[in-house]
């Protein structure tokens, strides 16, 4: 996100505070105040200072008096958005949000808000548009992966996987609520997937909003009822696992207990109840930790190494896609052989010359 020096400082102050921390900032004008820059530096999230921001071209103008406030995106052609003010003889002064590509909503290029809109209202609309653009980009990736395949056939020793990802109100598995859930069924192709926003019924803390950009207004306005949604989600997982798919969760020690807690909260049978057995899951994070000496094992770190395309971090469906890519990379070539050798050193079984199996992956995902 890039700010122009002509933007009014009080509005910028409030807008920076209202946006999630992951929306990084950098100055595109020499008069941006030191306080704004320090506010951004303190969040330690500024990206490259390359000037992606630009004024609208004359052909894009909708009236006189346009003024750039900010633009968002690593690639202004694909994901850019420009926020400014309009003031002309044919309409009352107002704010506009114009996307140069990915953020255009289904009704047209420009979003109009009253000039009296608060920074929080502008931030909400920006996040909603950004999430919608991310969802469309992820869906394009998945449709391509369904048609052409994304990984080589036979990459996973167990055939099919079903990936689960949850976005939540917090990090306590006993008290946090799910605000977004997604699953992805795949082999070397994407076979089926779904993602749904959930109204948790409780306020979403600022720290959680800073991670996934889902606020109370979005969750309550567009989120589904938690009980019915979670019941359907766990039912889908149970069906595909019973049909032979292997469950895959990045950081399973968080998502599985949280899902169980949510089921208990709403009086629903858990995944283990429906399967009639203990739930096992392959965890790419744990596998990476046990087989690599790299510094970072977060999904964003591993996705930067192993995943390509438009994958939105901390959007549940994007994280499912990234997890699929990371696990495929860990299972192939030297990574797979390293997993077998590692377990062979620590156990009498499996043998070091065995081909990689689901048993190896589950063992490497679990504690000893």
BELTA-V211853 format. One record per backbone hydrogen bond with DSSP energy under -0.5 kcal/mol. NH is the residue of the N-H (numbers start at 0). CO is the residue of the C=O. E is the energy in kcal/mol with one decimal. If there is no record, write none. Layout:
# BELTA-V211853
nh=NH co=CO e=E
nh=NH co=CO e=E
This chain:
# BELTA-V211853
nh=1 co=70 e=-2.5
nh=2 co=25 e=-1.1
nh=3 co=68 e=-1.7
nh=6 co=3 e=-1.7
nh=11 co=7 e=-2.1
nh=12 co=8 e=-3.1
nh=13 co=9 e=-2.0
nh=14 co=10 e=-2.7
nh=15 co=11 e=-2.9
nh=16 co=12 e=-1.6
nh=17 co=13 e=-1.8
nh=18 co=14 e=-1.6
nh=21 co=209 e=-0.9
nh=22 co=19 e=-1.6
nh=23 co=21 e=-1.2
nh=25 co=0 e=-0.9
nh=27 co=2 e=-1.7
nh=31 co=28 e=-1.3
nh=36 co=32 e=-1.9
nh=37 co=33 e=-2.8
nh=38 co=34 e=-2.1
nh=39 co=35 e=-2.0
nh=40 co=36 e=-2.8
nh=41 co=37 e=-2.6
nh=42 co=38 e=-0.7
nh=42 co=39 e=-0.6
nh=43 co=39 e=-0.6
nh=43 co=40 e=-1.4
nh=44 co=39 e=-0.9
nh=51 co=49 e=-1.9
nh=59 co=56 e=-2.1
nh=60 co=56 e=-0.6
nh=60 co=57 e=-1.3
nh=65 co=62 e=-0.5
nh=66 co=84 e=-0.6
nh=68 co=82 e=-3.5
nh=69 co=82 e=-1.0
nh=70 co=1 e=-1.4
nh=71 co=80 e=-1.0
nh=77 co=74 e=-0.6
nh=78 co=74 e=-3.5
nh=79 co=75 e=-1.0
nh=80 co=71 e=-0.5
nh=81 co=97 e=-3.4
nh=82 co=69 e=-2.0
nh=83 co=95 e=-2.1
nh=84 co=66 e=-0.6
nh=85 co=93 e=-3.1
nh=86 co=63 e=-1.7
nh=87 co=90 e=-0.8
nh=90 co=87 e=-1.0
nh=93 co=85 e=-2.1
nh=94 co=112 e=-2.4
nh=95 co=83 e=-2.5
nh=96 co=110 e=-2.4
nh=97 co=81 e=-3.2
nh=98 co=108 e=-1.4
nh=99 co=79 e=-1.2
nh=101 co=77 e=-2.6
nh=102 co=79 e=-0.6
nh=103 co=100 e=-1.7
nh=104 co=107 e=-0.9
nh=107 co=104 e=-1.2
nh=110 co=96 e=-2.5
nh=112 co=94 e=-2.5
nh=114 co=92 e=-1.0
nh=116 co=113 e=-2.3
nh=121 co=117 e=-2.1
nh=122 co=118 e=-2.9
nh=123 co=119 e=-2.4
nh=124 co=120 e=-2.0
nh=125 co=121 e=-2.5
nh=126 co=122 e=-2.5
nh=127 co=123 e=-2.4
nh=128 co=124 e=-2.7
nh=129 co=125 e=-2.6
nh=130 co=126 e=-2.6
nh=131 co=127 e=-2.1
nh=132 co=128 e=-2.4
nh=133 co=129 e=-2.5
nh=134 co=130 e=-2.6
nh=135 co=131 e=-2.1
nh=136 co=132 e=-2.3
nh=137 co=133 e=-2.7
nh=138 co=134 e=-2.6
nh=139 co=135 e=-2.0
nh=140 co=136 e=-2.0
nh=141 co=137 e=-2.5
nh=142 co=138 e=-2.7
nh=143 co=139 e=-2.2
nh=144 co=140 e=-2.3
nh=145 co=141 e=-1.9
nh=146 co=142 e=-1.8
nh=147 co=143 e=-2.7
nh=148 co=144 e=-0.9
nh=149 co=187 e=-3.3
nh=150 co=187 e=-1.8
nh=154 co=151 e=-1.5
nh=156 co=154 e=-0.5
nh=158 co=155 e=-1.8
nh=159 co=157 e=-1.1
nh=160 co=185 e=-2.9
nh=161 co=245 e=-2.4
nh=162 co=183 e=-2.9
nh=163 co=247 e=-2.1
nh=164 co=181 e=-2.2
nh=166 co=179 e=-2.9
nh=168 co=176 e=-1.9
nh=172 co=170 e=-0.7
nh=174 co=171 e=-0.7
nh=175 co=171 e=-3.0
nh=178 co=166 e=-3.2
nh=179 co=166 e=-1.7
nh=180 co=195 e=-2.1
nh=181 co=164 e=-2.2
nh=182 co=193 e=-2.2
nh=183 co=162 e=-1.8
nh=184 co=191 e=-3.2
nh=185 co=160 e=-2.4
nh=186 co=188 e=-2.2
nh=189 co=144 e=-0.6
nh=190 co=184 e=-2.9
nh=190 co=188 e=-0.6
nh=191 co=184 e=-1.6
nh=193 co=182 e=-1.9
nh=195 co=180 e=-2.4
nh=197 co=178 e=-3.1
nh=198 co=223 e=-2.6
nh=199 co=197 e=-0.8
nh=204 co=202 e=-0.6
nh=208 co=204 e=-2.3
nh=209 co=205 e=-2.5
nh=210 co=206 e=-0.7
nh=210 co=207 e=-1.0
nh=211 co=207 e=-2.2
nh=212 co=208 e=-2.5
nh=214 co=212 e=-0.6
nh=218 co=214 e=-2.6
nh=219 co=215 e=-2.8
nh=220 co=216 e=-2.0
nh=221 co=217 e=-2.6
nh=222 co=218 e=-1.7
nh=223 co=196 e=-2.8
nh=225 co=198 e=-0.6
nh=228 co=224 e=-1.7
nh=229 co=225 e=-2.9
nh=230 co=226 e=-2.1
nh=231 co=227 e=-2.1
nh=232 co=228 e=-2.5
nh=233 co=229 e=-2.7
nh=234 co=230 e=-1.8
nh=235 co=231 e=-2.2
nh=236 co=232 e=-2.3
nh=237 co=233 e=-2.6
nh=238 co=234 e=-2.2
nh=239 co=235 e=-2.3
nh=240 co=236 e=-2.4
nh=241 co=237 e=-2.5
nh=242 co=238 e=-1.7
nh=243 co=240 e=-1.6
nh=244 co=239 e=-2.7
nh=245 co=159 e=-2.2
nh=247 co=161 e=-2.3
nh=248 co=281 e=-2.2
nh=249 co=163 e=-0.5
nh=250 co=248 e=-0.7
nh=251 co=248 e=-0.7
nh=253 co=250 e=-1.7
nh=254 co=250 e=-1.5
nh=255 co=251 e=-1.7
nh=256 co=251 e=-0.5
nh=257 co=253 e=-1.9
nh=258 co=254 e=-2.6
nh=259 co=255 e=-2.3
nh=260 co=256 e=-2.5
nh=261 co=257 e=-2.5
nh=262 co=258 e=-2.2
nh=263 co=259 e=-2.5
nh=264 co=260 e=-2.3
nh=265 co=261 e=-1.6
nh=266 co=263 e=-1.0
nh=267 co=262 e=-3.1
nh=273 co=269 e=-2.1
nh=274 co=270 e=-2.1
nh=275 co=271 e=-2.1
nh=276 co=271 e=-1.1
nh=279 co=277 e=-0.5
nh=281 co=246 e=-2.6
nh=283 co=281 e=-0.6
nh=286 co=282 e=-2.2
nh=287 co=283 e=-2.5
nh=288 co=284 e=-2.3
nh=289 co=285 e=-1.9
nh=290 co=286 e=-1.3
nh=291 co=287 e=-1.4
nh=301 co=297 e=-2.3
nh=302 co=298 e=-3.0
nh=303 co=299 e=-1.6
nh=304 co=300 e=-0.8
nh=304 co=301 e=-0.5
nh=305 co=301 e=-2.6
nh=306 co=302 e=-2.5
nh=310 co=308 e=-1.3
nh=311 co=309 e=-0.5
nh=312 co=310 e=-0.7
nh=314 co=311 e=-1.3
nh=318 co=314 e=-2.6
nh=319 co=315 e=-1.8
nh=320 co=316 e=-2.0
nh=321 co=317 e=-2.4
nh=322 co=318 e=-2.5
nh=323 co=319 e=-2.2
nh=324 co=320 e=-2.0
nh=325 co=321 e=-2.6
nh=326 co=322 e=-2.7
nh=327 co=323 e=-2.3
nh=328 co=324 e=-2.1
nh=329 co=325 e=-2.3
nh=330 co=326 e=-1.7
nh=331 co=327 e=-0.9
nh=334 co=331 e=-1.3
nh=335 co=331 e=-0.5
nh=336 co=332 e=-1.7
nh=337 co=333 e=-2.4
nh=338 co=334 e=-1.9
nh=339 co=335 e=-1.8
nh=340 co=336 e=-2.4
nh=341 co=337 e=-2.6
nh=342 co=338 e=-2.1
nh=343 co=339 e=-2.2
nh=344 co=340 e=-1.9
nh=345 co=341 e=-1.3
nh=346 co=342 e=-1.6
nh=353 co=350 e=-1.5
nh=360 co=356 e=-1.9
nh=361 co=357 e=-2.8
nh=362 co=358 e=-2.3
nh=363 co=359 e=-2.6
nh=364 co=360 e=-1.2
nh=365 co=361 e=-0.8
nh=365 co=362 e=-0.7
